[in-house]
Amino acid sequence: MSTTLLLNALGVIYFTAWSISFYPQLILNYKRRTASGLSQDFSILNPLGFLCYLVYTLALSFSPLIRSQYAARHSSHTPQVSRSDIAFSAHAFLLSSLCLAQTYWYSRTWYRSEPSGLKYQRIADEMLGVDTIRGDLGAWGVKEQRGEREKTTVWTWGSLSGISLALFAGLIAVWTGKWLWLDFIYLISYVKLYISIAKWLPQLLLNYRRQSTIGFSTWVILCDLVGSCTSLAELILASLLAHDPGAIIGNPLKLGLGILTIVFDTVFVLQRYVLYPGAKDVPQDEEQEAEDVTEGRQRVPDEETALLS
């Protein structure tokens, strides 16, 4: 196998693995009709991180100014950014944004065991712009219920404030001539690296507090690990083939992202299979379970049930 073919294969593998990793969580949220167990901090920070990654890859690939500044700083070498990097970052931004939208959608007010007659009445109300059933739900034998999502913590608001200040300071540095635009692009990459840490810590802490990883798809982690390992392998091989080992460090975002992802994924795997292997997504006490049965509610399924149903 030629080295070029090997490089292309690595790019395809990591792009495919990382891209697929977004779908199990979307499916799990859809099947469970809730985002409980998925940190809202993770859901908010994730799209922002991939937006930074997208801006970074586009700038290094298509901006003549950024590329010329990179070449001047790295002995006329070009940035090691592949088309797979661009495609992945764009895809990841879209899918993570959709996952964030799910957390709000499934936290809205909804109705369990809705009869077909009520469904058609609701459609008619929406067409006419009226609400004739909200005050008469009891007659239909239906209870109004609000979906669940985890709370957004001060961690996210603090992170967003700090990121905003850092980017503003970076723009001032460019405007005053202290930085090149390449330095500002590197700052954006460091923001992505920070988010890669900041988004995982609340999720791991949430798992610890709940003593469970239910609600966060394990398939996300497994695909993440495959993608991270092949992404790092592609970066190292491409740099060595270009006779520019310094390019490994010259792409701090891809290098750091791969390493950090492996670290946090490993911690999550330990939580899932070692620390909390027997956790189930069930009501917390028998009284609640009896109430659910009496009122005709259905238990929110766990991950395995949701993905296989």
Phi and psi in degrees as GROMACS dihedral restraints (atoms count N, CA, C in turn):
[ dihedral_restraints ]
;  ai    aj    ak    al  type     phi  dphi    fc
    3     4     5     6     1   -70.1    20    10
    4     5     6     7     1   157.3    20    10
    6     7     8     9     1   -64.8    20    10
    7     8     9    10     1   -34.7    20    10
    9    10    11    12     1   -63.9    20    10
   10    11    12    13     1   -42.2    20    10
   12    13    14    15     1   -65.3    20    10
   13    14    15    16     1   -38.2    20    10
   15    16    17    18     1   -64.1    20    10
   16    17    18    19     1   -42.5    20    10
   18    19    20    21     1   -60.1    20    10
   19    20    21    22     1   -46.2    20    10
   21    22    23    24     1   -62.3    20    10
   22    23    24    25     1   -39.7    20    10
   24    25    26    27     1   -64.2    20    10
   25    26    27    28     1   -42.7    20    10
   27    28    29    30     1   -62.0    20    10
   28    29    30    31     1   -41.4    20    10
   30    31    32    33     1   -62.8    20    10
   31    32    33    34     1   -42.1    20    10
   33    34    35    36     1   -66.7    20    10
   34    35    36    37     1   -41.3    20    10
   36    37    38    39     1   -64.6    20    10
   37    38    39    40     1   -47.7    20    10
   39    40    41    42     1   -71.4    20    10
   40    41    42    43     1   -35.3    20    10
   42    43    44    45     1   -63.7    20    10
   43    44    45    46     1   -43.7    20    10
   45    46    47    48     1   -66.5    20    10
   46    47    48    49     1   -45.8    20    10
   48    49    50    51     1   -64.2    20    10
   49    50    51    52     1   -47.3    20    10
   51    52    53    54     1   -66.9    20    10
   52    53    54    55     1   -36.3    20    10
   54    55    56    57     1   -68.7    20    10
   55    56    57    58     1   -43.1    20    10
   57    58    59    60     1   -63.4    20    10
   58    59    60    61     1   -29.2    20    10
   60    61    62    63     1   -60.8    20    10
   61    62    63    64     1   -19.2    20    10
   63    64    65    66     1   -81.5    20    10
   64    65    66    67     1   -24.0    20    10
   66    67    68    69     1   -74.9    20    10
   67    68    69    70     1   -39.7    20    10
   69    70    71    72     1   -56.7    20    10
   70    71    72    73     1   -38.0    20    10
   72    73    74    75     1   -67.8    20    10
   73    74    75    76     1   -39.8    20    10
   75    76    77    78     1   -62.6    20    10
   76    77    78    79     1   -43.1    20    10
   78    79    80    81     1   -66.3    20    10
   79    80    81    82     1   -42.7    20    10
   81    82    83    84     1   -61.6    20    10
   82    83    84    85     1   -45.2    20    10
   84    85    86    87     1   -60.5    20    10
   85    86    87    88     1   -41.8    20    10
   87    88    89    90     1   -65.5    20    10
   88    89    90    91     1   -44.8    20    10
   90    91    92    93     1   -67.4    20    10
   91    92    93    94     1   -38.3    20    10
   93    94    95    96     1   -83.7    20    10
   94    95    96    97     1   -15.6    20    10
   96    97    98    99     1    57.6    20    10
   97    98    99   100     1    33.0    20    10
   99   100   101   102     1  -162.6    20    10
  100   101   102   103     1   156.9    20    10
  102   103   104   105     1  -112.8    20    10
  103   104   105   106     1    18.1    20    10
  105   106   107   108     1   -62.3    20    10
  106   107   108   109     1   137.0    20    10
  108   109   110   111     1    95.6    20    10
  109   110   111   112     1   -15.1    20    10
  111   112   113   114     1  -101.4    20    10
  112   113   114   115     1   116.6    20    10
  114   115   116   117     1   -58.5    20    10
  115   116   117   118     1   128.3    20    10
  117   118   119   120     1   -68.5    20    10
  118   119   120   121     1   -29.0    20    10
  120   121   122   123     1   -61.5    20    10
  121   122   123   124     1   -44.6    20    10
  123   124   125   126     1   -59.6    20    10
  124   125   126   127     1   -45.0    20    10
  126   127   128   129     1   -65.7    20    10
  127   128   129   130     1   -33.6    20    10
  129   130   131   132     1   -78.9    20    10
  130   131   132   133     1   -44.3    20    10
  132   133   134   135     1   -74.7    20    10
  133   134   135   136     1   -29.5    20    10
  135   136   137   138     1   -58.4    20    10
  136   137   138   139     1   -50.8    20    10
  138   139   140   141     1   -62.0    20    10
  139   140   141   142     1   -36.8    20    10
  141   142   143   144     1   -62.8    20    10
  142   143   144   145     1   -40.9    20    10
  144   145   146   147     1   -62.7    20    10
  145   146   147   148     1   -43.5    20    10
  147   148   149   150     1   -74.2    20    10
  148   149   150   151     1   -24.6    20    10
  150   151   152   153     1   -65.8    20    10
  151   152   153   154     1   -41.5    20    10
  153   154   155   156     1   -61.4    20    10
  154   155   156   157     1   -43.1    20    10
  156   157   158   159     1   -62.0    20    10
  157   158   159   160     1   -40.8    20    10
  159   160   161   162     1   -64.9    20    10
  160   161   162   163     1   -45.7    20    10
  162   163   164   165     1   -60.7    20    10
  163   164   165   166     1   -42.6    20    10
  165   166   167   168     1   -61.7    20    10
  166   167   168   169     1   -48.7    20    10
  168   169   170   171     1   -68.7    20    10
  169   170   171   172     1   -37.8    20    10
  171   172   173   174     1   -66.1    20    10
  172   173   174   175     1   -41.6    20    10
  174   175   176   177     1   -64.8    20    10
  175   176   177   178     1   -45.3    20    10
  177   178   179   180     1   -70.1    20    10
  178   179   180   181     1   -23.4    20    10
  180   181   182   183     1   -91.0    20    10
  181   182   183   184     1   -35.5    20    10
  183   184   185   186     1  -123.3    20    10
  184   185   186   187     1   -10.0    20    10
  186   187   188   189     1   -86.7    20    10
  187   188   189   190     1   113.5    20    10
  189   190   191   192     1   -59.0    20    10
  190   191   192   193     1   -37.1    20    10
  192   193   194   195     1   -64.5    20    10
  193   194   195   196     1   -48.9    20    10
  195   196   197   198     1   -64.1    20    10
  196   197   198   199     1   -41.5    20    10
  198   199   200   201     1   -67.6    20    10
  199   200   201   202     1   -36.9    20    10
  201   202   203   204     1   -69.6    20    10
  202   203   204   205     1   -38.5    20    10
  204   205   206   207     1   -67.2    20    10
  205   206   207   208     1   -36.6    20    10
  207   208   209   210     1   -64.6    20    10
  208   209   210   211     1   -45.3    20    10
  210   211   212   213     1   -62.4    20    10
  211   212   213   214     1   -39.8    20    10
  213   214   215   216     1   -65.0    20    10
  214   215   216   217     1   -30.5    20    10
  216   217   218   219     1   -89.1    20    10
  217   218   219   220     1   -20.4    20    10
  219   220   221   222     1  -123.9    20    10
  220   221   222   223     1    45.9    20    10
  222   223   224   225     1    52.8    20    10
  223   224   225   226     1    47.0    20    10
  225   226   227   228     1    68.2    20    10
  226   227   228   229     1    10.5    20    10
  228   229   230   231     1   -79.3    20    10
  229   230   231   232     1   158.2    20    10
  231   232   233   234     1  -101.3    20    10
  232   233   234   235     1   155.1    20    10
  234   235   236   237     1   -62.3    20    10
  235   236   237   238     1   141.1    20    10
  237   238   239   240     1   -89.4    20    10
  238   239   240   241     1    72.8    20    10
  240   241   242   243     1  -120.2    20    10
  241   242   243   244     1   122.9    20    10
  243   244   245   246     1   -98.3    20    10
  244   245   246   247     1   167.9    20    10
  246   247   248   249     1   -64.2    20    10
  247   248   249   250     1   -28.9    20    10
  249   250   251   252     1   -63.4    20    10
  250   251   252   253     1   -36.3    20    10
  252   253   254   255     1   -61.5    20    10
  253   254   255   256     1   -44.8    20    10
  255   256   257   258     1   -66.8    20    10
  256   257   258   259     1   -47.5    20    10
  258   259   260   261     1   -62.3    20    10
  259   260   261   262     1   -42.2    20    10
  261   262   263   264     1   -64.7    20    10
  262   263   264   265     1   -45.9    20    10
  264   265   266   267     1   -63.6    20    10
  265   266   267   268     1   -38.9    20    10
  267   268   269   270     1   -66.8    20    10
  268   269   270   271     1   -45.1    20    10
  270   271   272   273     1   -63.2    20    10
  271   272   273   274     1   -42.6    20    10
  273   274   275   276     1   -65.0    20    10
  274   275   276   277     1   -39.7    20    10
  276   277   278   279     1   -62.7    20    10
  277   278   279   280     1   -43.8    20    10
  279   280   281   282     1   -65.4    20    10
  280   281   282   283     1   -46.2    20    10
  282   283   284   285     1   -71.1    20    10
  283   284   285   286     1   -38.2    20    10
  285   286   287   288     1   -69.1    20    10
  286   287   288   289     1   -31.7    20    10
  288   289   290   291     1   -66.6    20    10
  289   290   291   292     1   -38.5    20    10
  291   292   293   294     1   -64.6    20    10
  292   293   294   295     1   -39.9    20    10
  294   295   296   297     1   -63.6    20    10
  295   296   297   298     1   -40.1    20    10
  297   298   299   300     1   -61.9    20    10
  298   299   300   301     1   -42.7    20    10
  300   301   302   303     1   -61.5    20    10
  301   302   303   304     1   -36.4    20    10
  303   304   305   306     1   -60.9    20    10
  304   305   306   307     1   -38.9    20    10
  306   307   308   309     1   -61.7    20    10
  307   308   309   310     1   -33.6    20    10
  309   310   311   312     1   -82.5    20    10
  310   311   312   313     1   -36.3    20    10
  312   313   314   315     1   -64.0    20    10
  313   314   315   316     1   -44.6    20    10
  315   316   317   318     1   -81.2    20    10
  316   317   318   319     1    -2.0    20    10
  318   319   320   321     1   -97.7    20    10
  319   320   321   322     1     1.6    20    10
  321   322   323   324     1   -74.7    20    10
  322   323   324   325     1   170.5    20    10
  324   325   326   327     1   -73.0    20    10
  325   326   327   328     1   134.0    20    10
  327   328   329   330     1  -145.0    20    10
  328   329   330   331     1  -178.2    20    10
  330   331   332   333     1  -133.5    20    10
  331   332   333   334     1   133.5    20    10
  333   334   335   336     1   -91.0    20    10
  334   335   336   337     1   148.9    20    10
  336   337   338   339     1    51.5    20    10
  337   338   339   340     1    45.9    20    10
  339   340   341   342     1   -71.5    20    10
  340   341   342   343     1   121.6    20    10
  342   343   344   345     1   -64.3    20    10
  343   344   345   346     1   155.6    20    10
  345   346   347   348     1   -62.8    20    10
  346   347   348   349     1   -35.4    20    10
  348   349   350   351     1   -61.8    20    10
  349   350   351   352     1   -40.3    20    10
  351   352   353   354     1   -66.1    20    10
  352   353   354   355     1   -36.5    20    10
  354   355   356   357     1   -60.1    20    10
  355   356   357   358     1   -47.0    20    10
  357   358   359   360     1   -68.2    20    10
  358   359   360   361     1   -35.5    20    10
  360   361   362   363     1   -64.6    20    10
  361   362   363   364     1   -38.0    20    10
  363   364   365   366     1   -65.5    20    10
  364   365   366   367     1   -41.4    20    10
  366   367   368   369     1   -61.6    20    10
  367   368   369   370     1   -42.4    20    10
  369   370   371   372     1   -63.0    20    10
  370   371   372   373     1   -41.0    20    10
  372   373   374   375     1   -61.8    20    10
  373   374   375   376     1   -41.7    20    10
  375   376   377   378     1   -65.1    20    10
  376   377   378   379     1   -37.3    20    10
  378   379   380   381     1   -68.0    20    10
  379   380   381   382     1   -35.0    20    10
  381   382   383   384     1   -90.7    20    10
  382   383   384   385     1    -9.3    20    10
  384   385   386   387     1    73.1    20    10
  385   386   387   388     1    30.5    20    10
  387   388   389   390     1  -127.4    20    10
  388   389   390   391     1   172.5    20    10
  390   391   392   393     1  -135.1    20    10
  391   392   393   394     1    98.9    20    10
  393   394   395   396     1  -102.5    20    10
  394   395   396   397     1    -0.6    20    10
  396   397   398   399     1  -117.4    20    10
  397   398   399   400     1   -17.1    20    10
  399   400   401   402     1   -59.8    20    10
  400   401   402   403     1   -39.1    20    10
  402   403   404   405     1   -81.4    20    10
  403   404   405   406     1    -2.3    20    10
  405   406   407   408     1  -126.4    20    10
  406   407   408   409     1    29.1    20    10
  408   409   410   411     1   -64.5    20    10
  409   410   411   412     1   -33.5    20    10
  411   412   413   414     1   -61.0    20    10
  412   413   414   415     1   -35.0    20    10
  414   415   416   417     1   -66.7    20    10
  415   416   417   418     1   -24.8    20    10
  417   418   419   420     1   -87.9    20    10
  418   419   420   421     1    -6.4    20    10
  420   421   422   423     1    72.6    20    10
  421   422   423   424     1    32.0    20    10
  423   424   425   426     1  -123.0    20    10
  424   425   426   427     1   138.4    20    10
  426   427   428   429     1  -108.7    20    10
  427   428   429   430     1   133.1    20    10
  429   430   431   432     1   -71.4    20    10
  430   431   432   433     1   137.6    20    10
  432   433   434   435     1  -142.4    20    10
  433   434   435   436     1   146.3    20    10
  435   436   437   438     1  -104.3    20    10
  436   437   438   439     1   134.7    20    10
  438   439   440   441     1   -68.3    20    10
  439   440   441   442     1   176.5    20    10
  441   442   443   444     1  -119.1    20    10
  442   443   444   445     1   147.1    20    10
  444   445   446   447     1  -152.4    20    10
  445   446   447   448     1   153.0    20    10
  447   448   449   450     1   -70.9    20    10
  448   449   450   451     1   154.6    20    10
  450   451   452   453     1   -76.9    20    10
  451   452   453   454     1   144.8    20    10
  453   454   455   456     1   -78.6    20    10
  454   455   456   457     1   127.4    20    10
  456   457   458   459     1   -97.7    20    10
  457   458   459   460     1   171.9    20    10
  459   460   461   462     1   -64.1    20    10
  460   461   462   463     1   -19.7    20    10
  462   463   464   465     1   -58.6    20    10
  463   464   465   466     1   -43.4    20    10
  465   466   467   468     1   -68.5    20    10
  466   467   468   469     1   -46.4    20    10
  468   469   470   471     1   -63.9    20    10
  469   470   471   472     1   -37.3    20    10
  471   472   473   474     1   -66.0    20    10
  472   473   474   475     1   -40.5    20    10
  474   475   476   477     1   -64.2    20    10
  475   476   477   478     1   -44.7    20    10
  477   478   479   480     1   -63.8    20    10
  478   479   480   481     1   -38.9    20    10
  480   481   482   483     1   -65.5    20    10
  481   482   483   484     1   -45.1    20    10
  483   484   485   486     1   -63.7    20    10
  484   485   486   487     1   -40.9    20    10
  486   487   488   489     1   -63.1    20    10
  487   488   489   490     1   -43.3    20    10
  489   490   491   492     1   -60.9    20    10
  490   491   492   493     1   -44.0    20    10
  492   493   494   495     1   -64.8    20    10
  493   494   495   496     1   -40.8    20    10
  495   496   497   498     1   -63.9    20    10
  496   497   498   499     1   -44.9    20    10
  498   499   500   501     1   -66.1    20    10
  499   500   501   502     1   -38.9    20    10
  501   502   503   504     1   -63.7    20    10
  502   503   504   505     1   -42.9    20    10
  504   505   506   507     1   -64.3    20    10
  505   506   507   508     1   -36.9    20    10
  507   508   509   510     1   -64.6    20    10
  508   509   510   511     1   -40.6    20    10
  510   511   512   513     1   -64.6    20    10
  511   512   513   514     1   -37.8    20    10
  513   514   515   516     1   -64.5    20    10
  514   515   516   517     1   -40.1    20    10
  516   517   518   519     1   -63.1    20    10
  517   518   519   520     1   -39.1    20    10
  519   520   521   522     1   -67.6    20    10
  520   521   522   523     1   -44.7    20    10
  522   523   524   525     1   -63.0    20    10
  523   524   525   526     1   -35.5    20    10
  525   526   527   528     1   -85.8    20    10
  526   527   528   529     1    -1.5    20    10
  528   529   530   531     1    84.9    20    10
  529   530   531   532     1     4.9    20    10
  531   532   533   534     1   -77.9    20    10
  532   533   534   535     1   -25.7    20    10
  534   535   536   537     1  -121.9    20    10
  535   536   537   538     1   154.1    20    10
  537   538   539   540     1   -89.5    20    10
  538   539   540   541     1   164.8    20    10
  540   541   542   543     1   -63.0    20    10
  541   542   543   544     1   -28.5    20    10
  543   544   545   546     1   -60.7    20    10
  544   545   546   547     1   -38.2    20    10
  546   547   548   549     1   -65.2    20    10
  547   548   549   550     1   -36.4    20    10
  549   550   551   552     1   -68.0    20    10
  550   551   552   553     1   -38.2    20    10
  552   553   554   555     1   -64.1    20    10
  553   554   555   556     1   -39.3    20    10
  555   556   557   558     1   -62.8    20    10
  556   557   558   559     1   -36.9    20    10
  558   559   560   561     1   -61.2    20    10
  559   560   561   562     1   -41.7    20    10
  561   562   563   564     1   -61.1    20    10
  562   563   564   565     1   -38.0    20    10
  564   565   566   567     1   -67.0    20    10
  565   566   567   568     1   -34.7    20    10
  567   568   569   570     1   -70.5    20    10
  568   569   570   571     1   -31.8    20    10
  570   571   572   573     1   -61.7    20    10
  571   572   573   574     1   -43.1    20    10
  573   574   575   576     1   -61.5    20    10
  574   575   576   577     1   -41.6    20    10
  576   577   578   579     1   -63.4    20    10
  577   578   579   580     1   -41.0    20    10
  579   580   581   582     1   -61.6    20    10
  580   581   582   583     1   -44.1    20    10
  582   583   584   585     1   -63.3    20    10
  583   584   585   586     1   -33.1    20    10
  585   586   587   588     1   -61.9    20    10
  586   587   588   589     1   -28.4    20    10
  588   589   590   591     1   -85.6    20    10
  589   590   591   592     1   -47.1    20    10
  591   592   593   594     1   -64.4    20    10
  592   593   594   595     1   -32.9    20    10
  594   595   596   597     1   -76.3    20    10
  595   596   597   598     1   -29.6    20    10
  597   598   599   600     1   -82.0    20    10
  598   599   600   601     1   -34.2    20    10
  600   601   602   603     1   -59.1    20    10
  601   602   603   604     1   -45.9    20    10
  603   604   605   606     1   -63.5    20    10
  604   605   606   607     1   -35.3    20    10
  606   607   608   609     1   -67.0    20    10
  607   608   609   610     1   -44.6    20    10
  609   610   611   612     1   -65.1    20    10
  610   611   612   613     1   -37.8    20    10
  612   613   614   615     1   -67.4    20    10
  613   614   615   616     1   -38.8    20    10
  615   616   617   618     1   -62.5    20    10
  616   617   618   619     1   -43.1    20    10
  618   619   620   621     1   -58.6    20    10
  619   620   621   622     1   -41.5    20    10
  621   622   623   624     1   -64.7    20    10
  622   623   624   625     1   -44.2    20    10
  624   625   626   627     1   -66.4    20    10
  625   626   627   628     1   -37.6    20    10
  627   628   629   630     1   -84.5    20    10
  628   629   630   631     1   -11.7    20    10
  630   631   632   633     1    55.1    20    10
  631   632   633   634     1    39.6    20    10
  633   634   635   636     1  -164.3    20    10
  634   635   636   637     1   150.8    20    10
  636   637   638   639     1  -108.8    20    10
  637   638   639   640     1     6.8    20    10
  639   640   641   642     1   -61.6    20    10
  640   641   642   643     1   132.8    20    10
  642   643   644   645     1   111.0    20    10
  643   644   645   646     1   -20.2    20    10
  645   646   647   648     1  -116.7    20    10
  646   647   648   649     1   119.9    20    10
  648   649   650   651     1   -66.8    20    10
  649   650   651   652     1   128.7    20    10
  651   652   653   654     1   -67.3    20    10
  652   653   654   655     1   -28.3    20    10
  654   655   656   657     1   -63.8    20    10
  655   656   657   658     1   -28.3    20    10
  657   658   659   660     1   -59.5    20    10
  658   659   660   661     1   -44.3    20    10
  660   661   662   663     1   -68.1    20    10
  661   662   663   664     1   -45.0    20    10
  663   664   665   666     1   -63.9    20    10
  664   665   666   667     1   -43.3    20    10
  666   667   668   669     1   -65.9    20    10
  667   668   669   670     1   -36.4    20    10
  669   670   671   672     1   -58.7    20    10
  670   671   672   673     1   -43.7    20    10
  672   673   674   675     1   -63.2    20    10
  673   674   675   676     1   -44.5    20    10
  675   676   677   678     1   -61.3    20    10
  676   677   678   679     1   -46.0    20    10
  678   679   680   681     1   -63.2    20    10
  679   680   681   682     1   -40.8    20    10
  681   682   683   684     1   -65.1    20    10
  682   683   684   685     1   -45.4    20    10
  684   685   686   687     1   -63.8    20    10
  685   686   687   688     1   -44.5    20    10
  687   688   689   690     1   -72.2    20    10
  688   689   690   691     1   -31.1    20    10
  690   691   692   693     1   -65.1    20    10
  691   692   693   694     1   -44.3    20    10
  693   694   695   696     1   -64.5    20    10
  694   695   696   697     1   -40.3    20    10
  696   697   698   699     1   -62.9    20    10
  697   698   699   700     1   -40.0    20    10
  699   700   701   702     1   -65.3    20    10
  700   701   702   703     1   -43.3    20    10
  702   703   704   705     1   -61.9    20    10
  703   704   705   706     1   -46.4    20    10
  705   706   707   708     1   -65.4    20    10
  706   707   708   709     1   -45.5    20    10
  708   709   710   711     1   -65.4    20    10
  709   710   711   712     1   -42.7    20    10
  711   712   713   714     1   -63.5    20    10
  712   713   714   715     1   -39.0    20    10
  714   715   716   717     1   -68.3    20    10
  715   716   717   718     1   -40.7    20    10
  717   718   719   720     1   -68.0    20    10
  718   719   720   721     1   -39.1    20    10
  720   721   722   723     1   -67.7    20    10
  721   722   723   724     1   -28.1    20    10
  723   724   725   726     1   -85.3    20    10
  724   725   726   727     1     5.1    20    10
  726   727   728   729     1    55.3    20    10
  727   728   729   730     1    38.5    20    10
  729   730   731   732     1  -138.7    20    10
  730   731   732   733     1    72.8    20    10
  732   733   734   735     1   -57.7    20    10
  733   734   735   736     1   -26.7    20    10
  735   736   737   738     1   -64.2    20    10
  736   737   738   739     1   -18.8    20    10
  738   739   740   741     1   -67.2    20    10
  739   740   741   742     1   -19.5    20    10
  741   742   743   744     1   -62.9    20    10
  742   743   744   745     1   -45.6    20    10
  744   745   746   747     1   -79.6    20    10
  745   746   747   748     1   -24.8    20    10
  747   748   749   750     1   -68.4    20    10
  748   749   750   751     1   -11.8    20    10
  750   751   752   753     1  -118.7    20    10
  751   752   753   754     1    69.9    20    10
  753   754   755   756     1   -62.7    20    10
  754   755   756   757     1   -28.5    20    10
  756   757   758   759     1   -66.9    20    10
  757   758   759   760     1   -50.1    20    10
  759   760   761   762     1   -65.4    20    10
  760   761   762   763     1   -40.2    20    10
  762   763   764   765     1   -64.9    20    10
  763   764   765   766     1   -51.7    20    10
  765   766   767   768     1   -66.0    20    10
  766   767   768   769     1   -37.9    20    10
  768   769   770   771     1   -63.2    20    10
  769   770   771   772     1   -42.0    20    10
  771   772   773   774     1   -64.1    20    10
  772   773   774   775     1   -45.0    20    10
  774   775   776   777     1   -66.8    20    10
  775   776   777   778     1   -47.2    20    10
  777   778   779   780     1   -63.3    20    10
  778   779   780   781     1   -39.8    20    10
  780   781   782   783     1   -61.8    20    10
  781   782   783   784     1   -42.6    20    10
  783   784   785   786     1   -61.8    20    10
  784   785   786   787     1   -42.2    20    10
  786   787   788   789     1   -62.5    20    10
  787   788   789   790     1   -52.0    20    10
  789   790   791   792     1   -70.1    20    10
  790   791   792   793     1   -35.3    20    10
  792   793   794   795     1   -62.6    20    10
  793   794   795   796     1   -38.5    20    10
  795   796   797   798     1   -63.8    20    10
  796   797   798   799     1   -42.0    20    10
  798   799   800   801     1   -62.7    20    10
  799   800   801   802     1   -42.2    20    10
  801   802   803   804     1   -63.4    20    10
  802   803   804   805     1   -42.3    20    10
  804   805   806   807     1   -60.5    20    10
  805   806   807   808     1   -39.8    20    10
  807   808   809   810     1   -62.8    20    10
  808   809   810   811     1   -42.2    20    10
  810   811   812   813     1   -62.7    20    10
  811   812   813   814     1   -42.8    20    10
  813   814   815   816     1   -71.0    20    10
  814   815   816   817     1   -44.2    20    10
  816   817   818   819     1  -105.6    20    10
  817   818   819   820     1   -14.1    20    10
  819   820   821   822     1  -114.4    20    10
  820   821   822   823     1   -51.4    20    10
  822   823   824   825     1   -80.7    20    10
  823   824   825   826     1   -45.2    20    10
  825   826   827   828     1  -128.0    20    10
  826   827   828   829     1    56.2    20    10
  828   829   830   831     1   -72.4    20    10
  829   830   831   832     1   -24.8    20    10
  831   832   833   834     1   -99.9    20    10
  832   833   834   835     1     9.1    20    10
  834   835   836   837     1   -66.2    20    10
  835   836   837   838     1   136.9    20    10
  837   838   839   840     1  -126.5    20    10
  838   839   840   841     1   150.5    20    10
  840   841   842   843     1   -89.9    20    10
  841   842   843   844     1    79.4    20    10
  843   844   845   846     1  -129.1    20    10
  844   845   846   847     1   164.0    20    10
  846   847   848   849     1   -56.3    20    10
  847   848   849   850     1   150.0    20    10
  849   850   851   852     1   -79.3    20    10
  850   851   852   853     1   -17.2    20    10
  852   853   854   855     1  -150.1    20    10
  853   854   855   856     1   163.2    20    10
  855   856   857   858     1   -66.7    20    10
  856   857   858   859     1   -31.5    20    10
  858   859   860   861     1   -63.5    20    10
  859   860   861   862     1   -44.5    20    10
  861   862   863   864     1   -64.8    20    10
  862   863   864   865     1   -39.8    20    10
  864   865   866   867     1   -64.4    20    10
  865   866   867   868     1   -41.7    20    10
  867   868   869   870     1   -64.4    20    10
  868   869   870   871     1   -38.3    20    10
  870   871   872   873     1   -64.2    20    10
  871   872   873   874     1   -40.9    20    10
  873   874   875   876     1   -62.3    20    10
  874   875   876   877     1   -42.5    20    10
  876   877   878   879     1   -65.5    20    10
  877   878   879   880     1   -43.4    20    10
  879   880   881   882     1   -61.7    20    10
  880   881   882   883     1   -40.6    20    10
  882   883   884   885     1   -91.3    20    10
  883   884   885   886     1     5.0    20    10
  885   886   887   888     1    78.2    20    10
  886   887   888   889     1    18.5    20    10
  888   889   890   891     1   -79.2    20    10
  889   890   891   892     1   155.8    20    10
  891   892   893   894     1  -108.2    20    10
  892   893   894   895     1   141.2    20    10
  894   895   896   897     1   -65.7    20    10
  895   896   897   898     1   138.0    20    10
  897   898   899   900     1   -66.1    20    10
  898   899   900   901     1   122.6    20    10
  900   901   902   903     1   -70.0    20    10
  901   902   903   904     1   153.3    20    10
  903   904   905   906     1   -79.5    20    10
  904   905   906   907     1  -178.8    20    10
  906   907   908   909     1   -61.6    20    10
  907   908   909   910     1   -46.3    20    10
  909   910   911   912     1   -64.2    20    10
  910   911   912   913     1   -43.5    20    10
  912   913   914   915     1   -63.4    20    10
  913   914   915   916     1   -42.5    20    10
  915   916   917   918     1   -64.4    20    10
  916   917   918   919     1   -45.3    20    10
  918   919   920   921     1   -74.5    20    10
  919   920   921   922     1   -24.4    20    10
  921   922   923   924     1   -93.2    20    10
  922   923   924   925     1   -14.5    20    10
